[in-house]
Amino acid sequence: MDYTSLLVAAMSLLGTLAGTFGGILVSNKLMLYRVEQLEQKVAAHNKIVERTFQLEGQMTGLRHEVQNLKAAI
């Protein structure tokens, strides 16, 4: 039995496993980073939507006040 070929095969296996798991870890970290960035963008968007909703409510109240002032004049 040739131990050199077994050693080469074992080293190839270890290299392949290390490369595969290394790629999976890097890919996972990148995906988590992108999801985190997306969550931050969604949070910023939700704040804008909430502020817009509040401003629309204030505008409605102001329109009623203007109408009441016009009616009083």
C-alpha positions, 0 to 999 in steps of 0.5 A: 500500500502506498502511504504517499497517495493516502497522504495526498488524498487526506490533504486534498480532503482537508483542503477541500473541507477547509475551503468549503466551510470557509466559503460558507462562513464568509457567505453567511457573514456577508448575508448577515451584514446585508440583512442588517443594512436592509433592516436599518433602511427599513427602520429609516423608511418606517420613521419617514412614513410615521412622520408623514402620517403625523404631518397629514393629521396636523394638516387636516387639523389646520385645514379645519381651523382655516375653514372655521376662521373663514366662516367666522370672517 
